[in-house]
Amino acid sequence: MFRSIAPKRVHYHEVDMQNIVFNANYLMFADVGITEYFRALRIAGGPPETGGFNLFGPDHDMMVRHAAVDFRASAVADDMIDLAVRMVRFGNSSMTSQCAMFRGEELLNVVTISYVHFAVETRRPAPIPQFFRDMVMAFEVVRPDGS
């Protein structure tokens, strides 16, 4: 179900006094996961001319519109966890990713993030380019809704 799975070790500075991951850090972990997802898209045939992790080029980018965190269990210091990311939905100018975090087979957390694709010059929503949709379709195991 997930083609992009990135391992991550839980570091000391990411846990609280109970030795469990501080809740806000799961959003940072999801950001690491989406960065690795974009890296995997580039490796799988993304456009090399854009540079960095922005696969849209210098005139377009994306920003977070909404994030939801579903806590199931806690990771602790020094755990090895997997950040499994997939695109689950496309709108006209938006897309939604899901980052499931696992310790072995145990599901710890699911972070769902909706992004808005925008034109850098105007900072206004812009349609997601077809080449990006095609890249995701070729990469994903399960076709995102709205694609």
Steps between C-alpha positions, in 0.01 A plus 500: 500500500795737565787528250681770697621371837780684679662375822552748782657464842329683787754737658527617859392857419174369344364343819345654809554426870293181465756378241235495226504707182359846572174522306595797277805311375278261306427790262875545451535127439226524234694785338809278488283229344360729228854624423605139447187442289603787272853358484352164395288673233811669360694172495204325334507746211424848626621811319871557580496865390300627800775438757450420868172350615269743324388294201283785368779735390600846628163669432281256694504335841265353759404590855313320774130580516389245760660230715337230713680263736354167611697369799494121551813421705818673608852470367776532758859619491726291275211321326543435130179598326391497138336803336272359230355767268250495217285752316134431573314780320531763230282808460543773242766690695530275805633160591487291813772271630488238770801412713461182704768443761589147601724333756542165335145387421342727766321809368595792726352801331336626180552858386281625217610827339322701232716730290408783267705542184561870430670747269797653684455847349135542604492255796161394363384142435589361158399174332729207571696435179403190304863383487501481883172307508640262238819455703300411811270265303799313360652473848207412725376147565147623578360772275418821697140622502431775248777394265 
